[in-house]
Amino acid sequence: MSSVETAVRKNRYRLVPFMLALYVLAFLDRSNIGFAKDAYQLSTGLSDDVYALGAGIFFVLYAFLGVPANLIMHRWGAKKWIGTITVLWGLLSASMAFADTEAKFLLVRILLGAVEAGFFPGMIYLTSKWFPQESRAGVMGLFYMGAPLALTFGSPLSGALLEMHGFLGQPGWFWMFMVEGLMAVVAGLFTFIWLDDSPAKADFLTADEKQALLSRLKYDGEHSVTSNIGEAVRNPRIWHLALIYMMIQVAVYGLIFFLPTQVAALMGTKIGFLASVVAAIPWVAALFGTWYIPRLSDRLNERRHTAALTLLAAGIGIGISGLVPPLLAMIGLCVAAIGFIAVQPVFWTMPIRLLSGTALAAGIGFVNLFGAVGGFLAPIIRVHADELFNNKSAGLLTLAAVAVIGSFLIWGLKKMNPPRAVAAQS
């Protein structure tokens, strides 16, 4: 086994579980309002429109702070940056327990989005600093398992915490927000101990492993399109990718924020522990898809067709979920969850393939900006489509159409397969 392969294996064992755990907490803290929706609205008097605005407003500052956040991380270092923002978003998420009015709800959601803005693009950028091009889809696939894990285990966890209604005189949603937020605070403090800024500073790698890996990463950078920020932002392929990512996120969050309610409606019950367990089924399916599809992409050395077909399947799945009986609808939701989550790690290899250096840090933030716009629009689009057509399936079909259009936009990309690896270095 070459020094590069040994270093990649060590990095995978040390970093991927850590990154995955942080993503579980981040995803849970941004999406847990979906589990609390009915009880929270009943306690606070929030209307459906205000709830949809609050679900989406998370992405307002989140969208515009992704680029500067990644540039700060590039200069400041991953350890300080990721550790600090994780502690802060945990505190803000816990403070949702006290957001008992419309104004507090909207304020906390927008601040939570501002703090979390640096996390996800920071993790994508971190991947490019530790793993060579040909192994990134598989690594990001493991990282992206954080989303279905958050919704698989977070679903019954959130449901169980909601069952604590009345404990110490507080509603169940109070305990859900408090406990899940404080979990992130603890993880943020651990970050300062566990995370290194780069392979050059990693004590767990030998000198030969560091040198071989850094040489391989340098080779990847030299074969990118540009390392200049201005050229990156003007590159039409980056804009094309940003538009695709926006459509992916419209479909993703249009499903996520309403899935517990949709599943409860299929079961003919209210959201509680049982409905939350059933709502976790699509995310269990997504775990397998997110593990397998990016690895298949690496093995085939192919990105574009894999991503397009995966997103197309997701659109079909979410579309049929609103048109068929409950059992078939659950199958459709499983297909949708697999597609929406598994397409993203394959997608992110594309901008990483094009850019390097500060341009990569900024480019990831730029593409993520469009994704944040999609996340903001998602619940609003779904609610307004339902109201416009006076049909509860209209929103789902709208999301499905967005996903299908996104899949054809991926097919419209020029060939973007990863370069073959250089000869192994010993």
BAVO-261536 format. One line per 8 residues: number of its first residue (from 1); their letters; for each residue x negated, y negated, z negated of N, C-alpha, C. Coordinates in steps of 0.001 Angstrom, whole numbers, plus 500000, padded with zeros to 6 digits. Atoms other than C-alpha are relative to their C-alpha. Layout:
BEGIN
NUM> A> X,Y,Z,X,Y,Z,X,Y,Z  ...
//
This chain:
BEGIN
1> MSSVETAV> 499155,501189,500000,500000,500000,500000,499109,498747,500000  500807,501209,499901,498583,496574,500988,500229,499082,498810  499871,500963,501097,498043,493727,498556,501265,499159,500139  498763,500765,499787,500914,491801,500161,501200,500812,499535  498869,499151,500383,503314,494717,499698,500078,500180,498488  500016,499861,501454,502212,495176,496091,500485,498726,499327  499579,501278,500566,502670,491479,495371,501499,499784,500170  498560,500155,499742,506123,491443,496980,500808,500895,499065
9> RKNRYRLV> 499291,499090,500905,507167,494470,494938,500006,499450,498573  500062,500585,501345,505963,492845,491689,500911,498778,499890  499146,501188,500007,507700,489588,492590,501469,500381,499945  498601,499571,499973,510905,491440,493315,500444,500484,498621  499631,499481,501319,510902,493227,489961,500092,498893,498953  500010,501037,501026,510094,490083,487993,501011,498880,500264  499220,501193,499699,511999,487358,489811,501449,500275,500364  498644,499800,499494,515057,488893,491450,501020,500231,498878
17> PFMLALYV> 499013,499872,501087,516805,490119,488245,500238,498687,499264  499883,501291,500666,516095,486734,486660,500847,499035,500827  499231,500868,499111,517397,484782,489672,501456,500446,500064  498657,499439,499940,520389,487097,489833,500803,499631,498756  499305,500326,501248,521264,486523,486164,500409,498531,499962  499669,501422,499978,521101,482751,486593,501152,499720,500968  498937,500231,499025,523299,482911,489680,501341,500506,499484  498761,499504,500619,525857,485032,487816,500598,498915,499109
25> LAFLDRSN> 499520,501023,500929,526094,482329,485153,500449,498742,500742  499643,501197,499239,526130,479466,487666,501331,500191,500710  498775,499746,499254,528837,481058,489773,501191,500124,499060  498925,499843,500968,530890,481972,486728,500440,498650,499460  499667,501288,500594,530687,478463,485282,500668,499049,500984  499347,500884,499034,531768,476809,488523,501361,500534,500433  498774,499403,499461,534584,479254,489357,500963,500502,498929  499130,499421,501032,536034,480261,485961,501317,499249,499819
33> IGFAKDAY> 498702,500679,500080,538750,477632,486262,501070,500770,500766  499032,499176,499292,540360,480096,488680,500702,500982,499071  499399,499074,500957,540939,482517,485788,500907,499263,499006  499244,500751,501000,542224,479787,483472,501156,499216,500605  499104,500908,499277,544422,478149,486116,501378,499863,499364  498616,500087,500467,547903,479026,484892,500089,499520,498556  499941,500377,501418,547265,478793,481128,499482,498579,499792  500583,501334,500147,545114,475680,481483,500977,498928,500481
41> QLSTGLSD> 499027,500964,499492,547694,473884,483620,501202,499886,499065  498857,500023,500917,550454,474858,481188,499683,499182,498752  500391,500713,501221,548518,473475,478196,499771,498514,500240  500411,501382,499750,547294,470267,479836,500967,499218,500875  499052,500675,499123,550130,469519,482257,499441,499622,501350  500594,500294,498697,547852,469437,485315,500895,500529,501126  499233,499572,498831,549720,469575,488627,499116,500838,500909  500773,499211,499044,548678,471887,491468,499046,499121,500805
49> DVYALGAG> 500853,500900,499217,547324,468898,493401,498781,499558,499197  501123,500414,500845,545161,467738,490476,499054,501179,499779  500853,498813,500143,543931,471297,489931,499152,500200,501252  500740,499823,498745,542984,471578,493610,498920,498929,500145  500989,501075,499943,541235,468197,493419,498850,500286,499046  501042,499686,500976,539352,469266,490288,499127,501159,500431  500775,498871,499497,538319,472563,491859,499026,499532,501075  500835,500470,498913,536965,470720,494877,499066,498868,499655
57> IFFVLYAF> 500797,501191,500313,535610,467568,493221,498624,500369,499439  501305,499472,500413,532794,469697,491782,498958,499745,501083  500939,500051,498879,531243,469436,495236,499689,498581,500482  500210,501364,499513,531301,465616,495587,498551,499567,499803  501401,500340,500249,528006,464739,493883,499089,501182,500327  500761,498792,499657,526847,468329,494371,499503,499916,501445  500355,500055,498587,526852,467689,498107,498817,499073,500243  500983,501025,499650,524724,464558,498123,498713,500083,499189
65> LGVPANLI> 501194,499917,500836,522248,465500,495398,499126,501205,500322  500785,498809,499687,521033,468754,496940,498637,499689,500596  501277,500351,499367,518337,467124,499108,499031,499382,499001  500956,500553,500980,516814,464870,496414,499636,500981,498900  500295,499013,501042,517089,467697,493866,498897,500944,500452  501028,499088,499506,515031,470028,496057,498655,499292,500161  501258,500740,499884,512446,467310,496708,499378,499775,498618  500500,500123,501370,512173,466751,492946,499372,501307,499550
73> MHRWGAKK> 500543,498702,500374,511674,470471,492407,498671,500249,500714  501237,499834,499231,509017,470464,495159,498834,499289,499312  501055,500784,500645,507078,467802,493220,499831,500363,498527  500012,499830,501455,507974,468630,489607,499667,501432,499601  500222,498597,500322,507812,472435,489715,501293,500695,499620  498765,499243,500190,510408,475186,489473,500343,500215,498532  499733,499674,501405,510009,475996,485770,500744,498870,499294  499370,501129,500688,510831,472531,484424,501366,499671,500593
81> WIGTITVL> 498777,500434,499337,513487,471787,487009,501149,500986,499771  498936,499003,500150,515467,475044,486914,500396,500155,498533  499688,499874,501421,515189,475333,483120,500855,498848,499500  499270,501184,500469,516415,471777,482541,501427,499975,500503  498639,500108,499474,519397,471860,484882,500886,501146,499518  499192,498890,500512,520494,475289,483592,500539,499686,498608  499544,500401,501329,520653,474009,480024,501106,498952,500114  499026,501088,499858,522535,470888,481150,501328,500485,500549
89> WGLLSASM> 498710,499560,499476,525125,472706,483260,500710,500894,498991  499360,499200,501034,525716,475147,480397,500745,499132,498991  499357,500923,500934,526481,472258,478047,501252,499371,500612  498838,500604,499341,528796,470647,480587,501127,501010,500182  498976,498973,499836,530586,473913,481291,500717,500269,498679  499387,499810,501323,531137,474418,477565,500911,498829,499637  499183,501178,500332,532514,470876,477327,501363,500024,500688  498677,499835,499406,535378,471945,479614,501016,500446,498961
97> AFADTEAK> 499103,499576,501082,536807,473410,476401,500741,498816,499392  499387,501200,500582,537611,469826,475364,500664,499124,501060  499418,500784,498908,538874,468633,478764,501502,500260,500067  498572,499730,500134,542551,468497,477834,500874,498948,500682  499228,500971,499221,543592,465602,480115,499482,500014,501445  500412,500056,498598,543431,464969,483859,498666,499287,500153  501223,500790,499872,540714,462326,483444,498781,500780,499517  501120,499209,500518,538487,464568,481300,499680,501165,500929
105> FLLVRILL> 500183,498867,499100,539019,467510,483625,499209,499587,501236  500664,500448,498783,537976,465570,486722,498582,499516,499713  501334,500508,500348,535032,463884,484945,499018,501142,499770  500906,498885,500289,533554,467145,483652,499681,500781,501273  500232,499258,498767,533994,468868,487016,499002,499285,500912  500911,500712,499108,532199,466117,488927,498589,499956,499421  501322,499982,500632,529341,465984,486374,499375,501394,500092  500501,498630,499870,529032,469770,486456,499428,500220,501402
113> GAVEAGFF> 500493,499890,498637,528657,469582,490218,498698,499253,500201  501223,500793,499871,526004,466872,489906,498799,500748,499428  501107,499294,500641,523881,468960,487550,499656,501292,500735  500244,498733,499295,524311,472225,489440,499462,499799,501414  500407,500270,498617,523362,470512,492720,498604,500524,500306  501375,499575,499760,519719,471453,492262,499768,501483,499871  500263,498591,500284,520207,475101,491363,499966,500870,501252  499936,499064,498878,521336,476953,494465,498971,499691,501087
121> PGMIYLTS> 501061,500257,499008,519156,475133,497040,498612,500222,499422  501279,499727,500651,516332,475408,494493,499646,501474,500031  500242,498564,499948,516723,479188,494388,499647,500464,501412  500325,499652,498617,516718,479442,498185,498570,499562,500320  501360,500504,499769,513574,477301,498309,498975,500851,499240  500887,499154,500795,512001,479391,495537,499719,501323,500714  500179,498762,499241,512559,482496,497649,498932,499839,501080  500977,500233,498934,510523,480946,500461,498587,499840,499451
129> KWFPQESR> 501318,500185,500609,507658,480283,498013,499415,501298,499462  500459,498752,500615,507433,483872,496749,500067,501213,500910  499786,498821,499166,508497,486185,499594,499769,499672,501473  500221,500226,498570,507353,486499,503246,501288,500148,500797  498809,500107,499164,509803,486011,506084,500723,501328,500201  499357,498743,499609,510416,489664,506940,500726,500701,498854  499322,499351,501132,511637,490559,503431,501024,499092,499330  499161,500975,500705,513732,487478,502618,501486,500329,500015
137> AGVMGLFY> 498569,499690,499970,517157,488680,503753,500349,501012,498918  499752,499009,501042,516921,491713,501470,499924,499404,498611  500144,500662,501306,515693,489595,498552,501192,499097,499736  498854,500892,500196,518419,487002,499083,501299,500772,499893  498824,499160,500185,520940,489796,499421,500144,500433,498555  499968,499646,501428,519996,490957,495927,500382,498790,499153  499653,501228,500720,520175,487349,494703,501482,499691,500147  498595,500323,499740,523571,486854,496328,500964,500974,499329
145> MGAPLALT> 499132,499111,500758,524882,489831,494423,500484,499338,498712  499551,500738,501175,525172,487305,491596,501438,499539,500112  498618,500449,499831,528423,486025,493093,501003,501120,499730  499052,498922,500332,530263,489371,493181,499835,500546,498584  500175,499567,501392,528685,490342,489843,500722,499056,499047  499307,500981,500848,529991,487117,488309,501498,500228,500037  498565,499834,499861,533432,487855,489659,500459,501405,499633  499667,498643,500434,533275,491577,488841,500044,500080,498475
153> FGSPLSGA> 500060,499932,501463,532139,491326,485220,500568,498743,499356  499427,501228,500530,533166,487724,484757,501506,500022,499991  498546,499925,499938,536701,488574,485746,500591,500622,498731  499468,499462,501269,537425,490955,482823,499508,499232,498780  500474,500811,501123,535214,488822,480532,500889,498783,499815  499137,501177,500094,537234,485730,481342,501400,500389,499556  498680,499545,500416,540455,487690,481023,500057,500340,498521  500049,499656,501426,539399,489018,477601,499934,498747,499137
161> LLEMHGFL> 500106,501248,500765,538443,485533,476394,501324,499238,500020  498681,500638,499939,541804,484194,477587,500979,500658,499024  499137,499299,500959,543414,486850,475370,499752,499541,498559  500286,500527,501341,541830,485060,472365,500875,498803,499664  499090,501132,500218,544645,482530,472595,500515,499978,498559  499548,500162,501382,545411,481198,469128,498916,500208,498971  501093,499781,500949,542095,482228,467539,499449,498654,499530  500408,501259,500634,541110,479437,465129,500801,498807,500528
169> GQPGWFWM> 499114,501065,499549,544011,477466,466538,499707,499455,501380  500374,500487,498677,542509,477143,470009,500604,500890,501091  499486,499190,498882,543927,478261,473379,498923,500908,500572  500958,499056,499441,542298,481125,475248,499002,499346,500940  500920,500640,499067,540843,478866,477927,498897,499229,499278  501035,500671,500796,538963,476945,475191,498841,500957,499758  501049,499028,500301,537056,480104,474232,499297,500477,501266  500634,499587,498748,536459,481083,477849,498933,498992,500426
177> FMVEGLMA> 500959,501027,499582,534800,477772,478722,498828,499900,499015  501036,500164,501010,532872,477583,475449,498975,501135,500058  500914,498847,500034,531406,481101,475446,499176,500082,501283  500716,499861,498735,530513,481194,479142,499027,498853,500239  500927,501118,499883,528933,477738,479002,498764,500171,499137  501138,499821,500904,526736,478539,476008,499085,501133,500451  500849,498952,499428,525507,481701,477750,498972,499396,500961  500921,500657,499065,523972,479431,480409,498940,499198,499258
185> VVAGLFTF> 500976,500751,500797,522292,477272,477753,498860,500917,499554  501016,499037,500441,520493,480324,476366,499114,500421,501172  500771,499606,498816,519441,481384,479881,499059,498895,500443  500849,501115,499625,518086,477912,480586,498771,499891,499118  501143,500034,500915,515861,478002,477517,499026,501132,500322  500859,498868,499638,514558,481424,478584,499195,499711,501269  500673,500335,498747,513628,479976,482000,498617,499406,499759  501276,500654,500293,510837,477903,480428,498913,501026,499642
193> IWLDDSPA> 500954,498950,500381,509217,481153,479268,499666,500905,501189  500107,498916,499021,509758,483437,482263,499535,499561,501391  500199,500390,498610,509490,481433,485478,498663,499306,500219  501220,500690,499557,506241,480419,487208,500332,499157,501217  499716,500905,498895,506103,477594,489727,499657,500590,501366  500431,499444,498720,504311,479589,492442,499168,501258,499747  500847,498813,500181,502390,482840,493058,498610,499660,499491  501343,500386,500431,499142,480944,492471,499892,499903,498478
201> KADFLTAD> 499998,500155,501456,500171,480450,488810,500523,501231,499277  499388,498805,500590,501545,483957,488237,498946,500905,499377  500951,499130,500702,499589,485910,485610,500230,501473,500307  499705,498588,499771,501303,489165,486612,499475,500485,501362  500621,499608,498738,499619,489127,490060,498484,499979,499867  501461,500013,499998,495971,490049,490576,499497,498943,500976  500584,501007,499112,493597,487691,492370,500150,500408,501464  499856,499528,498625,493659,489865,495519,501447,499887,500483
209> EKQALLSR> 498582,500085,499636,497466,489986,495495,500413,498554,500255  499696,501415,499795,497692,486214,495115,499473,499523,501346  500625,500456,498769,495289,485581,497972,500701,500549,501237  499346,499375,498852,496951,488061,500343,501398,499424,500224  498640,500522,499876,500460,486790,499601,499985,498552,500470  500074,501405,499606,499498,483120,499898,499605,499871,501477  500382,500011,498581,497844,483854,503271,501188,500362,500884  498817,499594,499223,500991,485610,504482,501034,498887,500041
217> LKYDGEHS> 499050,501106,500055,503198,482710,503337,499528,498821,500859  500563,501058,499155,500851,480249,505052,500258,500312,501465  499715,499584,498622,501249,482237,508275,501449,499695,500364  498591,500301,499746,505047,481928,507997,500200,498512,500231  499866,501443,499866,504739,478170,507522,499460,499482,501319  500610,500437,498737,502489,477787,510548,500857,500366,501207  499145,499572,498899,505091,479557,512704,501425,499447,499883  498717,500687,500057,507982,477314,511682,500065,498941,501098
225> VTSNIGEA> 499836,501021,498968,509399,474675,514046,499383,498684,499561  500532,501268,500475,508460,471695,511873,499885,499993,498489  500111,500256,501437,507318,470611,508411,500306,498536,499694  499699,501421,500139,508396,466980,508989,501479,499807,499677  498609,500169,500432,511558,465864,507170,500837,499340,501087  499245,500708,498976,512630,463424,509884,500336,500878,501188  499758,499091,498880,512236,465986,512647,501015,501072,499633  499060,498968,500447,514143,468541,510584,501436,499488,500051
233> VRNPRIWH> 498646,500559,500050,517160,466252,510088,500518,499698,501408  499585,500306,498619,517185,465324,513805,500150,501249,500856  499964,498773,499213,516938,468944,514935,501454,500474,500174  498599,499594,499799,520305,469929,516541,500309,501394,499462  499759,498653,500527,519851,473538,515413,500298,499946,498501  499702,500165,501428,519830,472382,511782,501430,499509,499816  498611,500467,500064,523098,470491,512370,500970,501136,500340  499191,498843,499626,524523,473584,514053,500135,500951,498807
241> LALIYMMI> 499981,499134,501174,523555,475694,511031,500800,499389,498863  499263,500676,501071,524969,473081,508644,501502,500108,500217  498571,499876,499692,528341,473175,510405,500495,501417,499728  499635,498602,500274,528399,476970,510240,500139,500226,498499  499965,499769,501442,527610,476926,506533,501206,499323,499362  498809,500665,500512,530392,474419,505891,501226,500881,500200  498844,499140,499737,532886,476783,507517,499981,501240,499119  500101,498851,500905,531577,479721,505511,500511,499628,498619
249> QVAVYGLI> 499623,500398,501357,532060,477789,502277,501476,499628,499880  498557,500234,500009,535571,476636,503206,500726,501326,499758  499356,498698,500144,536532,480286,503553,499710,500626,498637  500400,499383,501269,534593,481428,500459,500801,499426,498839  499375,500600,501181,535994,478933,497967,501514,499902,500136  498557,499914,499835,539453,478917,499508,500542,501318,499494  499616,498697,500551,539547,482568,498492,499740,500071,498496  500433,499788,501382,537659,482438,495178,500883,499273,498994
257> FFLPTQVA> 499263,500789,500981,539581,479645,493455,501432,500486,499799  498607,499574,500084,542920,481356,494117,500153,501517,499896  499899,498542,499977,542068,485068,494079,500690,500577,498759  499295,499427,501159,543104,485792,490452,501512,499781,500066  498566,500289,499878,546455,484089,491067,500630,500845,501100  499481,499210,498887,546906,485893,494392,500169,501462,499598  499919,498610,500433,546163,489292,492855,501133,500184,498982  498914,499915,500982,548512,488619,489928,501352,499985,500701
265> ALMGTKIG> 498743,500050,499247,551252,487743,492425,500260,501325,500706  499839,498690,499357,550620,490995,494327,500460,501048,498992  499633,499039,501052,550962,492872,491018,501330,499664,499346  498765,500428,500638,554021,490897,489974,499833,499743,498519  500266,500248,501414,552435,489854,486671,499280,498672,499849  500767,501217,500234,550623,486927,485055,498519,500350,499866  501436,499768,500127,546863,486472,484849,499668,500327,498553  500457,499557,501299,545510,488390,481891,498911,501027,500216
273> FLASVVAA> 501108,499055,499880,543066,491182,481234,500220,500990,501137  499742,498993,498972,544758,493759,483509,499873,499406,501402  500088,500641,498687,545171,491369,486448,498567,499606,500322  501392,500382,499785,541586,490185,485956,499150,501202,500406  500724,498785,499622,540317,493768,486163,500288,500354,501461  499642,499708,498612,542216,494332,489417,499378,498974,500942  500596,501053,499181,540954,490984,490739,498510,500214,500206  501428,499716,499862,537428,492311,490240,499711,501020,501096
281> IPWVAALF> 500227,498934,499019,537930,495136,492775,499357,499483,501287  500673,500480,498775,537103,493033,495885,498531,499664,499780  501389,500379,500257,533899,491865,494221,499116,501219,499745  500750,498741,500084,532866,495435,493401,499647,500463,501412  500267,499651,498602,533215,496144,497111,498919,499096,500582  500983,500958,499484,531207,492994,497853,498591,500316,499521  501324,499611,500497,528354,494282,495681,499315,500962,500961  500587,499014,499096,527822,497238,498004,499662,499365,501348
289> GTWYIPRL> 500251,500647,498724,528134,495129,501137,498830,499044,499950  501077,500977,500134,525760,492466,499849,498662,500699,499787  501235,499218,500123,523196,495133,498959,499597,500577,501356  500317,499246,498790,523452,496941,502305,499763,499113,501225  500045,500741,498738,524037,494356,505064,498720,499185,500168  501267,500714,499806,521018,492053,504430,498812,500942,500188  501074,499019,499801,518756,495112,504120,500043,500559,501425  499852,499553,498622,520145,496355,507437,499455,498947,500960
297> SDRLNERR> 500510,501094,499168,519364,492943,508936,498472,499992,500020  501461,499916,500055,515753,493223,507733,499491,501198,500792  500454,498772,499351,515452,496772,509014,500121,499899,501519  499789,500162,498562,516858,495878,512450,499227,498806,500558  500698,501216,499585,514838,492647,512529,500929,499116,500837  498971,500698,499229,518050,490943,513662,500866,499182,499051  499222,500880,500879,520007,488005,512197,501353,499592,500604  498836,500684,499439,522505,486417,514599,501223,500904,500117
305> HTAALTLL> 498839,499118,499827,524755,489352,515538,500472,500551,498659  499620,499488,501322,524665,490733,511989,500848,498978,499252  499262,501042,500710,525806,487410,510513,501359,499739,500638  498742,500306,499317,528465,486768,513164,501045,501082,499778  499054,498902,500191,530066,490210,512885,500486,500082,498557  499631,499961,501417,530022,490057,509083,501021,498921,499676  499055,501093,500251,531780,486670,509032,501325,500242,500715  498766,499683,499278,534285,487796,511663,500846,501006,499220
313> AAGIGIGI> 499270,499017,500812,535221,490803,509522,500635,499340,498791  499454,500705,501161,535685,488481,506547,501259,499232,500383  498827,500747,499571,538076,486272,508501,501198,500891,500246  498901,499054,499755,540134,489243,509636,500563,500516,498677  499561,499483,501294,540251,490587,506075,500871,499020,499242  499203,500969,500758,541494,487388,504491,501307,499690,500718  498767,500263,499265,544028,486868,507285,501069,501040,499736  498989,498955,500188,545716,490228,506896,500452,500108,498544
321> SGLVPPLL> 499630,499875,501423,545736,489933,503079,501282,499247,499667  498765,500737,500257,548598,487475,503323,501190,500480,500804  498943,499572,499078,550669,489465,505809,500490,501418,499765  499708,498568,500129,550781,493070,504595,500394,500342,498560  499634,499588,501360,552048,495052,501549,498801,499956,499048  501062,500207,501002,550066,494806,498260,498771,500896,500145  501152,499110,499919,547855,497908,498716,499105,499630,501186  500770,500403,498823,546803,496911,502241,499407,498612,499813
329> AMIGLCVA> 500514,501340,500271,546427,493325,501063,498720,500068,499176  501210,499836,500806,543878,494479,498465,498840,500497,500854  501052,499539,499089,541953,496313,501181,499485,498832,500831  500403,501186,499256,541959,493121,503231,499138,499069,499173  500790,500848,500886,540654,491161,500247,498614,500587,499754  501318,499346,500158,537869,493722,499785,499118,499728,501215  500755,500270,498777,536812,493311,503425,499565,498537,500031  500324,501422,500015,536966,489526,503050,498868,499698,499027
337> AIGFIAVQ> 501037,500248,501005,534858,489552,499880,498642,500512,500467  501257,499460,499463,532227,491796,501484,499422,499040,501035  500477,500848,498915,532004,489569,504534,499531,498641,499537  500335,501351,500423,531976,486184,502800,498702,499937,499199  501211,500015,500825,529248,487127,500346,498800,500521,500792  501134,499369,499314,527087,489373,502556,499468,499161,501156  500475,500802,498880,526909,486894,505444,498994,498949,499560  500790,501169,500406,525205,484231,503346,498495,500256,499865
345> PVFWTMPI> 501450,499774,500024,521808,485809,502588,499402,500180,501387  500489,499891,498622,521469,486689,506281,499948,498613,500633  499959,501362,499456,522486,483144,507211,498792,499181,499551  501035,500880,500536,519883,481536,504943,498600,500319,500530  501293,499744,499376,516999,483263,506707,499789,499107,501219  500097,500784,498770,517762,481024,509704,499360,498636,499783  500716,501259,500234,516920,477544,508334,498610,500206,499413  501326,499726,500550,514012,479066,506389,499036,500387,501118
353> RLLSGTAL> 500834,499645,498847,512729,480452,509704,499547,498756,500766  500289,501183,499187,512819,476973,511289,499068,499007,499331  500649,501097,500709,511251,474814,508568,498934,500496,499041  501009,499687,501012,508342,474691,506140,499695,498737,499208  500440,501133,500805,506883,472459,503424,501149,499163,499471  498959,500902,500505,508871,469389,502340,501221,500011,500907  498862,499909,499082,511033,469747,505463,500909,501158,499619  499196,498860,500436,512166,473139,504177,500795,499640,498755
361> AAGIGFVN> 499303,500417,501222,512998,471710,500749,501173,499085,500334  498941,500930,499621,514995,468883,502332,501041,500668,500890  499080,499349,499077,516501,471060,505072,500986,500920,499303  499109,499146,500783,517903,473565,502593,501056,499143,499305  499053,500903,500643,519463,470703,500666,500988,499411,500987  499141,500582,498976,520845,469213,503895,501076,500989,500434  499023,498979,499610,522507,472454,504995,500963,500267,498845  499159,499768,501170,523778,472996,501460,500985,498857,499781
369> LFGAVGGF> 499089,501148,500081,525293,469487,501577,501283,500289,500771  498822,499679,499196,527610,470593,504365,500804,501130,499365  499295,498945,500709,528414,473743,502411,500802,499449,498838  499292,500620,501125,529363,471573,499437,501242,499264,500487  498816,500634,499413,531689,469552,501671,501072,501053,500266  499061,498907,499770,533280,472844,502669,500637,500480,498710  499463,499590,501296,533642,473847,499020,501000,498993,499452  499072,501053,500443,535310,470503,498268,501324,500088,500762
377> LAPIIRVH> 498800,499986,499167,537740,470819,501167,500828,501272,499839  499348,498690,499995,538564,474508,500620,501330,500050,499254  498716,499893,500698,541211,474335,497860,501036,499014,500514  499077,500998,499472,542715,471185,499356,500622,500492,501295  499498,499455,498734,543019,472786,502803,501013,501105,499747  499092,498871,500243,544615,475911,501374,501333,499530,499437  498757,500488,500610,547159,474058,499209,500836,499239,501025  499256,500818,499038,548107,471611,501973,500555,500845,501139
385> ADELFNNK> 499480,499113,498953,548471,474382,504568,501248,500731,499507  498827,499341,500584,550846,476251,502252,501195,499051,499954  498918,500982,500123,552852,473061,501679,500509,499556,501366  499604,500474,498672,552844,471967,505328,500930,500987,500689  499198,498983,499328,554242,475258,506592,501012,500660,499065  499084,499443,500998,556168,476047,503385,499948,501526,499994  500223,498554,499934,554631,479506,503460,498709,500311,499261  501170,499669,500819,552214,481068,500959,498902,500714,500798
393> SAGLLTLA> 501018,499362,499167,550417,482892,503788,499279,499005,500909  500567,500968,499061,549652,479725,505748,498575,499619,499622  501337,500363,500441,546643,478803,503633,498992,501090,500299  500894,498878,499721,545148,482268,503983,499683,500102,501488  500225,499925,498559,545607,482258,507753,499117,498848,500481  500864,501135,499656,543989,478814,507931,498552,500315,499656  501355,499603,500386,540960,480092,506022,499450,501051,500959  500433,498968,499064,540833,483109,508318,499566,499381,501329
401> AVAVIGSF> 500339,500656,498741,540818,480849,511387,498656,499279,499903  501279,500691,500204,537949,478797,509945,498845,500997,500056  501055,498982,500004,535910,481964,509345,499740,500545,501406  500158,499472,498639,536542,483262,512875,499262,498984,500876  500704,501046,499243,535465,479931,514382,498527,499970,499607  501384,499979,500471,532335,480047,512219,499213,501155,500592  500703,498839,499433,531493,483518,513524,499610,499752,501450  500333,500299,498608,531639,482302,517133,498918,498930,500091
409> LIWGLKKM> 501085,500988,500029,529428,479336,516219,498657,500688,499738  501244,499250,500230,526854,481820,514906,499541,500659,501297  500367,499393,498717,526948,483659,518239,499451,498956,500967  500478,501058,499132,526318,480290,519867,498587,499545,499701  501373,500344,500328,522946,479967,518135,499030,500674,500967  501060,499333,499258,519780,480661,520062,499468,501156,499157  500542,498837,500712,518034,483907,519147,499129,499539,498847  500710,500450,501189,516739,483487,515595,499550,501178,499156
417> NPPRAVAA> 500503,498858,500743,515224,486815,514619,498654,499680,499379  501273,500284,500657,512263,486839,512222,498827,500510,500818  501181,499499,499301,508747,487218,513596,499566,501325,499406  500574,498770,500522,507121,490594,513297,498850,499653,499056  501039,500287,500989,504788,490753,510314,498626,500136,500632  501398,499849,499578,501102,490179,510888,499451,501274,499376  500618,498784,500541,498786,493068,510186,499853,499901,498508  500092,500003,501463,498819,494054,506525,498594,499617,499563
425> QS> 501273,500428,500538,496125,492408,504494,499713,500777,498731  500350,499226,501176,494265,494365,501876,499287,499131,499003
//
